[in-house]
Amino acid sequence: MPEPVWQKSSFSGDDASTDCVEVAVASSGEAMLLRESDESGAVLHVRPASLRALLSAFKASST
């Protein structure tokens, strides 16, 4: 099974020491993976629709 390719938010900046949330696509393609960069062993598996709903709720609450 290939290792996921993790991406961090552009809001985290270029500083490698900055802790941030990272996201990747599961090898099955059916789930998104989320982790905190300083706790890379703890990975959440979420469905893409659930992640979209969460991000939409964050955006709605910030306006």
Buried (B, 14 or more C-beta within 10 A) or exposed (E): EEEBEBEBEEEBEEEEEEEBEBBBBBEEEEBBBBBBBEEEEEBEEBEEEEBEEEEEEEEEEEE
